[in-house]
Amino acid sequence: MAIITLTTDFGEKDHFAGAIKGAIYSELPNVRIVDISHSVSPFSIPEAAYIIQNAYSSFPKGTIHIIGIDSEINRENKHIVIKLDDHYFVCANNGIMSMVCAEIAPEKIVEINIHDKIETSFPVLDVFVKVACHIARGGTLEVIGVPIQEIKPIKNIIPFVNAEKNQIIGNVIYSDNYGNVVTNIKRKFFEELQKGRHFEISARNYKFKTIFSKYSDIVNFEIDEDKRNDEGRGLVVFNSSNYLEIAIYKSNCTTVGSASTLMGLTMMDTVTVNFLKE
């Protein structure tokens, strides 16, 4: 049974996500549809890139991923299909796949060329669904597109490193449901530059000199529970996706606050790592 996933910024209020599912079932009644997320911030390519990068590999090989972010076609925003890691990604060529393609080379990329056969003002519904169902039936990519060699890069995907290699300047690329903020600094990248040196991480007026292995490492369990004051404290971890994350312990945007609310960290804000001399 074919699997088609959906990642969009359509939200849950409007009819868009439901219409897409209905169109897929109309063509392939036995397909399985999985919602990865419909809560991507509107037009946020870095958010969608982070989500799809960290979700797709949990699905079986051969899964088809529809990514409906900034998908209106124009001369600078074409539609593509990428076959990568034995998965298929149907999306706009707007940089959304750059994070995945930076780590795994695509097996094949085609630019979709069936638009002359389809009149549409809703390309995710009318074009992406047709393409995904074609692939699910076993159709080849050459039937619906022409091969291309490169995709559009996403800005700020790779952190800046200074000439002395003692500073990383990264950016916030994602804020999760708890208000924790994720940067574009990956653990491997950090550790290759660190070379065992001490460091200081700066985000706005906040500074951190420790990266914890998990959130609860900030708690001193030797202190009686009723005497602790850990909720609401800021910390830094490498999260489950191995990205540097600035968090608030047991954060809640509506009660104790979060990294995004208490520290004022928003998308593309700068996070700096300075490696210190011994």
Buried (B, 14 or more C-beta within 10 A) or exposed (E): EBBBBBBBBBEEEEEBBEBBBEBBEEBBEEBEBEEBBBBBBEEBBBBBBBBBBBBBEEBEEEBBBBBBBBBEBEEEBBBBBBBBBEBBBBBBBBBBBBBBBBEEEBEBBBBBEBBEEEEBEBBBBBBBBBBBBBBBEEEEBEEBBEEBEEBBEBEBBBBEBEEEEBBBBBBBBBBBEBBBBBBBBBBEBBEEBBEEEEBEBBBEEBEBEEBBEEBEEBBEEEEEEEEEEBBBBBBBBBBEBBBBBBBBBBBBBEEBBBBBBBBEBEBEBBBBBBBEEE
